[in-house]
Structures are given as C-alpha cells and as structure tokens.
C-alpha cells in the first residue's frame, strides 16, 4: 500500500443527484480537484463546464444563468451550455474576433436513473481520443430515480474510503448496532468472486443470516455485490417478490476529501413511508465508517507502513491492481486486462 496517491481519469464519476438540479439552475462543485459548473437549461438538458472564465479567471458560477447561457459577473462574457463563447459585450462592431477561440472546456455528462455522471478526461488528451466507458446502470429497474439518497463527506484520500467501505472484516467492530450487528462470536464466511467489466463481482448467493432490513422484504433474500472502477459498488438483494438495491459511489473532491453518495432503489412500495427511519439507519451506518476514517487520519499523519493480508484484504488488493492496470492501459493505449480471476475468499466476521 505504499503506492503514491493518484486519481484515475477517463472514467465516469458520480456528480449529482438529478433532483438537485432544476431547470434554469446552476451550481459549482469540485471534482478531482477541478472546478466544475453544473447547470440545467430551461429545456431540461444538463451540462458541465469548467468553472473558470477564460478572460480573467473569475468562476462562472459567480455570474448569472438565464436558463440558456452563463454570463460572467466581471465583464459579461457569455457562454452556452456547450462552452461556446457567444458574446463579448466590450467589443465594438469593427472588431473581427473569432469568438470560438475563447470557449470554456465542456465535460461529457450523462443522466441515468436519476443521477448525473460526469466524465473527467485526462488533461492532455483530446475529447476524440477518450474511450467513453458506459455509465453504471442498475439492471432490472428501468430508468427510475432512487427512492432514498444519502450523502456524506469522508476526510480522506479516495483510496482509503474505497478500501474501508469494501472491507469485509470491519463490520463486527465498527457497525455494532442492534439492527445490524451485536457483539458476539465471529463466523467464517466463504464467497465466490468473478471478474466483471472493470472490476469484480461477489457471486449471487443466499443470505444465511439476515438483518432486519432484509427480512422485511419477505421471501429468501439472495445478494450480489459488484465493484467497478473508478469507485462504484452495487449491492442487489432479491427475493421472489422484491428488489432492494444500494448504489454507493465515491467521488474524489480533493486529495483530502471524498464524497460518498449512497442511493437506494426498491420495488416494495410499502417501504416508502419509512424513508425517514431508513435514512436514520443509513446515517448511523456511514457515520460509524466516517468516525473510524477520521481516527485513521490521525495515524496516517505519521506516514506508517500499511499492509494488506490474505483473503480479508484481497478485494482491496484487487482494487489497487485494477487501478494500476487501468492507468497503464490509458497511458499505453493498449487494451485493459482485468487482473481479477475467479476465486473463493474466506474470512471471519
């Protein structure tokens, strides 16, 4: 784990829940250290631009948006949703400037299942050369929006947040709550993992011991967990009657802050009246994770050597291998080769 921190680019990152961006609105956000302006036209089309006016460097988000074009607050330069400069008010009629020379960088943006995903390209690659991978899609749910969305910020680099949330051994010690885990003996777990596109999948299996949330779905629950680059985890619980799916995404804001978005989709209509209760459960769960990450930062200030052990930490090892392989494939232009092989992992938790 001594590898130098770096962000993966040329991938889709979760930007924002669709419901937070109404027509005619814009908002500023930092992603991978880059200033981003997210907006939605009056026609309902979402867009993403670099949040810096090319004239004097003022954030465009400090200006005005009429639902069609963004106007810089400093000199009134205007840009449309593609980043094209449409007007420089100070120019007189006898000036013959090509306004296309003053455009703002535009980022690919896709809106799927109630979420906005932004594609962050490498700074030294042209848009035409970017291999645009598919946006993560939850199967069997159509284009419905999430039923519950919880967001929290972790004060750490992305890798520590990813490894912490995929860690199968911390549950009995971090998540001791009556509705999830109580103090007691540890049990041996055995799960089969398969390689999947740009990640790996815990093969669908029956839950031998279920929490309260899973039991109320009715029937015998089966679970499948998918992880894919850059930092997306999809856990789907199915019974003969219903589906409950949790999409967890981690978006790096900076080298010291990671935004975690946890989105829940379900087909059981009677769960909706209990959203506030479910939100409280989710908040407790993630605050426990956030608390231990904050404690970890105290130790990391001393730059200790870290380690990953067999089986319990194998998923973390795969994450670092996947990350390195993707970076290699982008740099070399060669095909990505998934380093994960079918394997049975065993641990106690």
N, C-alpha and C positions, 0 to 999 in steps of 0.2 A: 504493500500500500504506500510505498514511497514515491509513487509516480507523481510528477508535477501536475497540479490542477490545470485543467483546460476545459473549455466549453466545446461541445460539438456544434457545428453549424451545418447548413444544407439539410436541415430537418425541420419538421413541424413542431411547434411549441404551442401549448395552450395559452391563449392571450386573454380571453374574457368570456364570461357568460353572455350569450346573446341578449338576454333580457335587460342587461345593464346599459346597453347602448341603444337608445331610442332614436327614431328618425330626426335628423336635424341636430343631433348632439355629437360632441367630440370630447375625448379625454386623453390625457397624457399618461404614458406608462413606460417604465424602463424594463427592457428585456435583454438579457445577456450583456448588460452594461450599455445598451444602445437606447437613445431617446426615441420613443415611438409615439406617434399621434394616431389614435384610433378614432374613426368617425363613421357616421351613417348618414347617407344622403336622404333627402325627403322622399325619394323613391324607394328607400329601404335597403340600398346597397351599402354594405360595409366596406371600408378601405383602411389601409395603414400606410402612413408616410413617415419619413424621418422628421422628427420634431425639431427641426432647426431651419430657420430661413437662411438661404444661401447668401443673402445680401450682407447682413451684419450679425448673424448668429443668434438672433432672438428666437426663443421657442415659438413655433407657430401656434401652440396650444394657448399662448397668452393673447392671441388675437381673436378674431370673430369668424363665425361659421354661419353662412346663410342657408345651409342645407344643400348647397351645391358646390361652393368654393370657400376656401380658407383664406382669410385676409390677415397679413402680418400687422401687428399693432404698431410697428415702428414707422414704416414708410408705405404701408398699404399694398405691398406686393400681394398678388392673388394667385392661388394655385387650385387646380381642380382635383378631383378625387384620384386621379392617376399620377399626380405630382407635377403636371404640366403647368408652367407659368403662363397665365392668361392676361396679366395686366401689370404694368409698372406705371403708376399714376404720374410720376415726376417726368416721364418722357414727353417731349413735345412732338408735334406731328411731323417735323422734318427729321426726327431721329429714325434711323433704319436699323434697329437692333433685332436680332433673331431671338425671340423670347424662349425658344426651345433650348437655348444654351443655359438657361437659369432654372431648370427644373429641380424638383426635390425627389429624392430617392423614394420609390414605392416598393412596398413589400407584398408578396403574394399573401392573400388572405382567403380562407375558406370557412364557410358557415355550415356546420354539420351537427345534427341532433342537439340543437340549442346551444352550441359552443362555437366560438371564433378561434380558429387556429392560424397562427402566423408562421410563415416560412422565413427563417433567418439564413440568408446565404453568406458564403464566405466573402469577405470584403474585396478579395482580389479575383473574384470570378464574375463573369458576365451572366445575366439572367438566362441567356440562351443555353449556357453550359450547365445549368443547375439540374441535377436529376431529381425532379419533384416526386418524392415518395407520396404514397397515399396517406391521407389524414386518418387517424384511428377512428374506426366505426364499430359500434357495439352491434353485434348481429341480432336478428330477430326482433328488433324494436322499431324498425322503420326510421322515420325522421322526427320522432317525438323528442321533446325537450326534457331535461332532468326534472324529477319530482322534488329533489332536495339538493341544495348546493351549499357546501360549507368551505370557507377559505381561511387559511391561517398562514402566517409567515414564520419560517424557521430561520434563526440567526446563524446560518452556517453555509458552507460551500455546498453546491448541488450534490456532489458525490456522497457526502456524509448523510444527507437527507435521504437519498435513494437507498443506500445500503441499510440505513436504520429502518426504513419502512418495509423493506423486503426481508429483513432478518427474522427467521422463524423461531429463534430461541429466546427473544427478549420478552415475549408475551407474559409468562408467569411472573415476571419480576417488575415489569413496567405497568402492565394493564391489570392490576388487581382491583377489580370492581365486581360487585355481586352479580351483575347481569352479564358479565363476560367471563372472568376467571376469578376464583378464590384461591387462597393459599392451600396448597395440597401437594400430593406426590406428582412427580413428573412421569410422563408416559412416552414410550418410544413411538416415533412417527416414521412411516415409510411411504414415500411418494415417488411416482414415476414422472420424469420430466422429459420433454421432447423439444427439439429445436423448432422454432417457428419464425416467420419473417422478422428479421432484425431483432430477434430476442429468443425467448423460450416460453414453454407452457407447462404448468403443472397439470398433468393429465386429469381429465374429469373423473371424479371418484365420489363415492358415497361418504357422507359425514357420519362417523360413528358416534361422535359426541357433539351436540349442537347447542348453541347459545339460544337465549330466549327469542331474539330477533329471527333466527332461522326457524325455530319451532313453530312460530305463529303463521308461517307461510303454509303450513299443512303439508301432508304427504311426507315422503322420504327425500330430504334435500341432497342434491349432488352439486359439487362445486368444481369449477375450472378457473385457474388463475393464469393470465397471460401477462408477460412483461415484454415490452419492446422499446427500442431506442426512440427518443433520447431518454425518456423518464416517464413512461406511461404504464400503469398497472390496471388491468381489467379483471375483476373478480365477479364471476357469474354463478349465482346459486339458482338451481332449477328444481322444481318439484313437478309432479304430474299436472299441477294446476297453474302454477305461477312462476314468474321470473323476478329475481331481485338482483340487480347489477350495480356494482360500485366501480366507477371510473375515477382513478386517482392520478392526477398529473402533477408534475413538479416542474416549475418554470424558474430558471435562474434569473434573479433580478440583478445581482452583482456577485462578486466573489464572497461576500459575507451574508447574503440574504437569498433565501429560496422561498418562492411562493408555492404553497400546496393547495390544490383545489380537489375536493372530494365531492363527486357528483353521484347521486343515486337515482336509478330508474327502477320502477316496479310496475307489475301488471295487476297487482292486487288493489282494487280501488278502495278497500276499507283501511288501507294504510295511510291514505292521505290525511284524514282527520287527526292523525297522531304525529304530524310533521314536527310540531314543537317539541314533543317528547323525544322523537328520533334525533332531532338536531342537538338536543341536550346530551344524548348518548354519544353522538359523533364528536361533539365539542370536548367532552371529557376524555375520550379516546385520544384525540390529537393533542390535547393539552398535556397529556401524560408523555407522549412522544416528544413534544416540544420541550418539556421540562428536562428530560434526560439529555436532549441535544444541547441545551444551554449548559448543563453540567459538563458535557463532553468538551465544550469550547474552553472551559477553564483549564482542563488538562492539555488541550492541543496548543495552548499558548507556549508551552514548554517544548514543543516540537518533538514529541516522543516517537519512537518507532512503533508502528502499528502492525497488527498481524491478522491473517485470516486462517482459520483452521478447517480441517476436513469436514465435509458433509454439511454442518450447520451453516458454514460460511460459503459454501460452493456457489450459491446464487450470486453472492457479492463478487466472487472471483469471475463468474461469467459476465457480470456487468462490466467490469474493468476490461475483460478480454474483448467483449463486443464493442466497447467504446474505442479501444485501441485499433481494432480491425476496421471499424468504420472510418476513423481518421486516416488510416493507411490507404483505404480504398479511394477516398476523396483526393488525397494528396497525389496518389499514383495514377488515378484514372482507371484502375483495374477493378474488376467485379468484387463485390463484398462477399466474403466467405464466412458463413456462420461458424464460429468456433465451438458452439454447443453441440454435444452429442447426446443421444438418448441415454438416460442414466437414472438409476434408483438412488435417491438420497435418504439417509436415515439420521435422525437426531432425537433428542429428548426434550420435551417441552410440556 
